[in-house]
Amino acid sequence: MKNYFTITISDVHGSRHYSFKQFIRKFFWVVLALFICLWIVGAISIWWLNYEANQVESQHEAVVDAFVEDLKTTQSDYEVLLLEKARLKEELEVTSSQVRYLDQTLRGLEELVGEAGMDTEPMPLAERIKQVQLTSLGKDLMLSMIPNGHAVKEFKGISSSYGYRKHPLTGKRHLHAGVDYRGKKGAPVIATADGVVNFSGIKKKSGFGNLISITHANGFRTVYGHLSKRLVKTGQYVQKGDVIGEIGSTGRSSGNHLHYEVWFVFRRLNPKHFYNWSIENYDDIFTSVKGVPWGSLSQAVAKRVRKMEKQLLLRDVPLRAKSAN
């Protein structure tokens, strides 16, 4: 019985005895120890897994918080972008409106200076502006050098036109080589183009009394007669629009008025074509006034404009080089 052990179980019905070999006892203890080991390992594993789960949960919460913050930032950036988009759209609409207005204005200027419809291919806006500027400059130079517009500051009408008429004093038919402007005594008389006063005095034999004659560029000359007062001297340079005298009735005259003539070299021209000449009808004078080499005059002005353009470009060179450095 040495290799056996006995287990006694007692209850109300009595006691019962169970005998087992020692091997069973050892097996039981081994199983019990193994169970305890497994329980301990399981408990440790559960604790470790719980710890890892907590760590993962913490990391997940951190990631979620970061995502939420990023989402808020993205949403804020998106709202800013929407505002920026709206602002840019508004600016684009304003800019487009300005470009359309500029294009319409430029078209009007092109029509005014005679550049509209001359190019078959569309030009960049900057080139169109440059072309208008150069054309306008050329025409402005021509209009400043050659007589144009009225010779009185306040136009009151024409009392006598260019051509043959009956002289109001002699009664004889003769060529009235100019036009007579209506006006009160002392009303201002102005130069119709830039030039140099080649005569300022009284020419008794001419019948014009107080007389001013201005020599202009390209062979043109203007004459202003019957003045009550002369305000410029011989040799003085005057510009278009400068007041040079006052309306009067000196010389052979029946009343206060200004006698105005336009000459080219040694030939009188009808002033009507010149006082009606402006940038709006710039090309009309080239066909209405004969005997003037308009082609060569226009070419000379065009060369002068190109020369001025080159000078302006040369002036820009050092500025650009300086800004580049």
C-alpha positions as CSV (number, residue, x, y, z in Angstrom):
1,M,0.0,0.0,0.0
2,K,3.0,2.1,-0.1
3,N,2.4,3.1,-3.7
4,Y,-1.2,4.1,-3.0
5,F,-2.9,7.0,-1.2
6,T,-6.5,7.1,0.1
7,I,-9.0,9.9,-0.2
8,T,-12.0,9.7,2.2
9,I,-15.2,11.5,1.4
10,S,-17.8,11.7,4.3
11,D,-21.5,12.8,4.1
12,V,-24.7,12.0,6.0
13,H,-24.8,8.6,4.4
14,G,-21.4,7.7,5.7
15,S,-17.9,7.7,4.6
16,R,-16.4,6.4,1.4
17,H,-12.8,5.6,0.8
18,Y,-11.0,5.9,-2.5
19,S,-7.5,4.6,-3.0
20,F,-5.2,5.9,-5.8
21,K,-1.7,5.2,-6.7
22,Q,1.0,7.7,-6.0
23,F,1.4,8.4,-9.7
24,I,-2.1,9.8,-9.8
25,R,-1.2,12.1,-6.9
26,K,1.9,13.4,-8.7
27,F,-0.1,13.8,-11.9
28,F,-2.7,15.9,-10.0
29,W,0.0,18.1,-8.6
30,V,1.6,18.6,-12.0
31,V,-1.8,19.4,-13.5
32,L,-2.5,21.8,-10.7
33,A,0.9,23.5,-11.1
34,L,0.4,23.6,-14.8
35,F,-3.1,25.2,-14.3
36,I,-1.6,27.7,-12.0
37,C,1.1,28.5,-14.4
38,L,-1.4,28.9,-17.2
39,W,-3.6,31.1,-15.1
40,I,-0.6,33.3,-14.2
41,V,0.5,33.5,-17.9
42,G,-3.1,34.2,-18.9
43,A,-3.5,36.9,-16.3
44,I,-0.2,38.4,-17.4
45,S,-1.2,38.1,-21.0
46,I,-4.6,39.7,-20.3
47,W,-2.9,42.6,-18.4
48,W,-0.5,43.1,-21.2
49,L,-3.2,43.0,-23.9
50,N,-5.2,45.4,-21.8
51,Y,-2.2,47.7,-21.5
52,E,-1.6,47.5,-25.3
53,A,-5.3,48.1,-26.0
54,N,-5.1,51.2,-23.8
55,Q,-2.0,52.3,-25.6
56,V,-3.7,51.7,-28.9
57,E,-6.8,53.5,-27.7
58,S,-4.7,56.5,-26.6
59,Q,-2.9,56.6,-29.9
60,H,-6.2,56.3,-31.7
61,E,-7.7,59.1,-29.6
62,A,-4.5,61.2,-30.4
63,V,-4.8,60.4,-34.1
64,V,-8.6,61.3,-34.0
65,D,-7.8,64.6,-32.2
66,A,-5.1,65.4,-34.7
67,F,-7.4,64.5,-37.6
68,V,-10.2,66.7,-36.1
69,E,-7.7,69.6,-35.7
70,D,-6.5,69.1,-39.3
71,L,-10.1,68.9,-40.5
72,K,-10.8,72.2,-38.7
73,T,-7.7,73.8,-40.2
74,T,-8.6,72.5,-43.6
75,Q,-12.1,73.7,-43.2
76,S,-10.8,77.1,-42.1
77,D,-8.4,77.2,-45.1
78,Y,-11.2,76.2,-47.4
79,E,-13.3,79.0,-46.1
80,V,-10.4,81.4,-46.6
81,L,-9.9,80.0,-50.1
82,L,-13.6,80.5,-50.8
83,L,-13.3,84.2,-49.7
84,E,-10.2,84.6,-51.7
85,K,-11.9,83.0,-54.7
86,A,-14.8,85.4,-54.3
87,R,-12.4,88.4,-54.0
88,L,-10.4,87.3,-57.0
89,K,-13.6,86.7,-59.0
90,E,-14.8,90.2,-58.1
91,E,-11.4,91.7,-59.0
92,L,-11.5,89.7,-62.3
93,E,-14.9,91.1,-63.1
94,V,-13.7,94.6,-62.3
95,T,-10.5,94.1,-64.4
96,S,-12.5,92.6,-67.2
97,S,-14.9,95.5,-67.1
98,Q,-11.9,97.9,-67.1
99,V,-10.3,96.0,-70.0
100,R,-13.6,96.1,-72.0
101,Y,-13.9,99.9,-71.2
102,L,-10.3,100.4,-72.2
103,D,-10.8,98.4,-75.4
104,Q,-13.9,100.5,-76.3
105,T,-12.0,103.7,-75.5
106,L,-9.1,102.5,-77.5
107,R,-11.4,101.6,-80.4
108,G,-12.8,105.2,-80.2
109,L,-9.3,106.6,-80.2
110,E,-8.3,104.3,-83.1
111,E,-11.3,105.5,-85.1
112,L,-10.4,109.1,-84.1
113,V,-6.8,108.9,-85.3
114,G,-7.7,106.7,-88.3
115,E,-6.2,103.4,-87.1
116,A,-9.5,101.4,-86.8
117,G,-9.6,98.3,-89.0
118,M,-6.1,98.8,-90.5
119,D,-4.7,95.6,-89.0
120,T,-6.1,92.3,-90.3
121,E,-4.7,90.4,-87.3
122,P,-5.6,91.3,-83.7
123,M,-2.8,93.1,-81.9
124,P,-1.9,93.0,-78.2
125,L,-3.4,95.8,-76.2
126,A,0.0,97.3,-75.4
127,E,0.8,97.4,-79.1
128,R,-2.5,99.0,-80.0
129,I,-2.0,101.7,-77.4
130,K,1.5,102.3,-78.7
131,Q,0.3,102.5,-82.3
132,V,-2.5,105.0,-81.2
133,Q,0.0,107.0,-79.3
134,L,2.4,107.3,-82.2
135,T,-0.3,108.0,-84.7
136,S,-1.8,110.6,-82.4
137,L,1.6,112.1,-81.8
138,G,2.2,112.4,-85.6
139,K,-1.2,114.0,-86.2
140,D,-0.8,116.3,-83.2
141,L,2.6,117.5,-84.5
142,M,1.0,118.1,-88.0
143,L,-1.8,120.1,-86.4
144,S,0.6,122.1,-84.3
145,M,2.8,123.0,-87.3
146,I,0.1,123.7,-90.0
147,P,-2.7,126.3,-89.5
148,N,-6.0,124.8,-88.3
149,G,-9.0,125.9,-86.3
150,H,-10.4,129.4,-85.9
151,A,-8.2,132.5,-85.6
152,V,-10.4,134.0,-82.9
153,K,-10.8,132.8,-79.3
154,E,-14.6,133.2,-79.3
155,F,-16.1,132.2,-82.7
156,K,-19.0,134.4,-83.6
157,G,-19.3,133.4,-87.3
158,I,-17.9,134.4,-90.7
159,S,-19.0,137.6,-92.3
160,S,-17.2,137.2,-95.6
161,S,-15.8,134.0,-97.1
162,Y,-12.8,133.4,-99.5
163,G,-13.5,134.2,-103.2
164,Y,-14.5,136.9,-105.5
165,R,-16.8,139.5,-104.1
166,K,-17.8,143.2,-104.4
167,H,-15.6,145.3,-102.2
168,P,-17.7,146.9,-99.4
169,L,-15.8,150.3,-99.8
170,T,-14.7,150.5,-103.5
171,G,-17.7,148.6,-104.9
172,K,-15.3,146.8,-107.3
173,R,-15.2,143.1,-107.9
174,H,-12.0,141.6,-106.5
175,L,-10.6,138.4,-104.9
176,H,-11.2,138.3,-101.2
177,A,-8.1,136.2,-100.4
178,G,-9.1,135.3,-96.8
179,V,-12.1,135.1,-94.5
180,D,-13.5,137.8,-92.2
181,Y,-14.4,136.8,-88.6
182,R,-17.2,138.6,-86.8
183,G,-16.3,140.0,-83.4
184,K,-16.3,143.0,-81.1
185,K,-13.4,145.4,-80.8
186,G,-10.9,144.0,-78.4
187,A,-11.9,140.4,-78.8
188,P,-8.8,138.1,-78.7
189,V,-7.1,136.9,-81.9
190,I,-5.1,133.7,-81.6
191,A,-2.3,132.0,-83.6
192,T,-3.6,129.0,-85.5
193,A,-0.3,127.1,-85.4
194,D,3.2,127.3,-83.9
195,G,5.5,129.7,-85.7
196,V,7.6,132.9,-85.7
197,V,6.2,136.4,-86.2
198,N,7.7,137.6,-89.4
199,F,5.8,140.9,-89.4
200,S,4.0,143.0,-86.7
201,G,3.2,146.5,-87.7
202,I,1.1,148.7,-90.0
203,K,1.1,148.1,-93.8
204,K,-0.6,151.2,-95.2
205,K,-0.6,150.0,-98.8
206,S,-2.2,146.6,-97.9
207,G,-5.3,148.2,-96.5
208,F,-5.2,145.9,-93.5
209,G,-4.0,148.5,-91.0
210,N,-2.5,146.8,-87.9
211,L,-1.2,143.5,-89.4
212,I,0.5,140.4,-88.0
213,S,2.1,137.8,-90.2
214,I,3.3,134.4,-88.8
215,T,5.7,132.0,-90.6
216,H,4.9,128.4,-89.8
217,A,6.7,125.2,-90.5
218,N,6.7,123.5,-93.9
219,G,6.2,126.7,-95.9
220,F,2.9,127.9,-94.4
221,R,2.1,131.4,-93.3
222,T,-0.9,133.1,-91.8
223,V,-2.0,136.8,-91.9
224,Y,-4.2,138.6,-89.3
225,G,-5.4,142.1,-90.4
226,H,-7.5,145.1,-89.2
227,L,-6.3,144.6,-85.6
228,S,-7.0,147.2,-83.0
229,K,-4.0,146.0,-81.0
230,R,-0.9,143.9,-81.7
231,L,0.4,141.9,-78.7
232,V,3.5,140.2,-80.3
233,K,6.6,141.6,-81.9
234,T,8.5,140.6,-85.0
235,G,10.8,137.6,-84.4
236,Q,8.8,136.4,-81.5
237,Y,7.9,132.7,-81.3
238,V,4.3,131.8,-80.7
239,Q,2.4,128.6,-80.1
240,K,-0.9,127.5,-81.4
241,G,-3.7,129.1,-79.3
242,D,-1.5,132.1,-78.1
243,V,-3.3,135.4,-78.1
244,I,-1.4,137.6,-80.6
245,G,-3.8,140.6,-80.9
246,E,-7.3,142.1,-80.7
247,I,-10.1,142.5,-83.3
248,G,-10.4,146.0,-84.6
249,S,-11.2,148.1,-87.7
250,T,-7.9,149.6,-88.7
251,G,-7.0,150.2,-92.4
252,R,-9.6,150.0,-95.1
253,S,-12.5,148.5,-93.1
254,S,-16.2,149.0,-92.8
255,G,-16.4,147.7,-89.2
256,N,-14.8,145.6,-86.5
257,H,-13.7,142.2,-87.8
258,L,-10.6,140.1,-88.3
259,H,-9.3,139.5,-91.8
260,Y,-7.5,136.1,-91.8
261,E,-5.4,134.5,-94.6
262,V,-3.6,131.2,-95.1
263,W,-0.6,131.0,-97.4
264,F,1.5,128.1,-98.7
265,V,4.9,129.4,-100.0
266,F,3.7,132.2,-102.3
267,R,0.1,131.1,-102.9
268,R,-3.1,132.0,-101.0
269,L,-5.3,129.1,-99.9
270,N,-8.9,129.0,-98.8
271,P,-8.9,129.3,-95.0
272,K,-12.2,127.4,-94.8
273,H,-10.4,124.0,-95.3
274,F,-8.0,124.9,-92.5
275,Y,-10.4,126.3,-89.9
276,N,-12.6,123.3,-90.3
277,W,-9.6,120.9,-90.1
278,S,-9.2,118.8,-86.9
279,I,-8.1,115.4,-85.8
280,E,-11.7,114.2,-86.4
281,N,-11.6,114.9,-90.1
282,Y,-7.8,114.7,-90.4
283,D,-7.6,113.1,-93.9
284,D,-10.1,115.4,-95.5
285,I,-7.7,118.3,-96.1
286,F,-5.4,116.1,-98.2
287,T,-8.0,115.9,-100.9
288,S,-9.7,119.2,-100.5
289,V,-6.6,121.4,-100.6
290,K,-4.7,121.1,-103.9
291,G,-1.1,122.3,-104.6
292,V,0.3,121.2,-101.2
293,P,2.7,118.2,-101.1
294,W,0.8,116.5,-98.3
295,G,2.6,113.2,-98.9
296,S,6.1,114.6,-98.3
297,L,4.9,116.6,-95.3
298,S,3.3,113.5,-93.8
299,Q,6.4,111.5,-94.4
300,A,8.6,114.2,-92.8
301,V,6.3,114.1,-89.7
302,A,6.4,110.3,-89.6
303,K,10.2,110.4,-89.6
304,R,10.2,112.9,-86.8
305,V,7.8,110.7,-84.8
306,R,10.0,107.6,-85.4
307,K,13.1,109.7,-84.3
308,M,11.2,110.7,-81.1
309,E,10.3,107.1,-80.5
310,K,13.9,106.0,-80.8
311,Q,15.0,108.7,-78.4
312,L,12.4,107.6,-75.9
313,L,13.5,104.0,-76.2
314,L,17.1,105.0,-75.7
315,R,16.1,106.9,-72.5
316,D,14.5,103.7,-71.2
317,V,17.7,101.6,-71.6
318,P,19.7,103.0,-68.6
319,L,16.6,102.8,-66.4
320,R,16.0,99.2,-67.3
321,A,19.7,98.3,-66.8
322,K,19.7,100.1,-63.4
323,S,16.5,98.3,-62.3
324,A,18.0,94.9,-63.4
325,N,21.1,95.5,-61.2
